[in-house]
Amino acid sequence: MPKIVIESGKVFNMGGFIIERKANLPYVDVIVGNPMREDIKAPAPVYNKEQLEEYKRLGLIVEPLQENEGLEEAIEKVKQKVKEQIK
């Protein structure tokens, strides 16, 4: 399976990496942040919820975005978590 590199301290929107017809997630998008000091390679694209659980096991912050939530606010929330947790 292909992988993406999530750089140390970075936060981004997974929208373009989610295969909606297969993933069938209970939320509209996912924000991912890397609080680790090293870059993380993670499987992509996302085909199911289990892949997002794998992201968590890798040490990434995974924040689902509900339909009524704003993207900018969710990104800022994850950025703050990354800043607080950077190891």
Secondary structure, DSSP 4 states (H G I P E B T S, - for coil): --EEEE-TT-EEE-GGGB-HHHH--SSSEEEEE--SSS-EEEE-SB-SHHHHHHHHHTT-EEEEE-TTS-HHHHHHHHHHHHHHH--
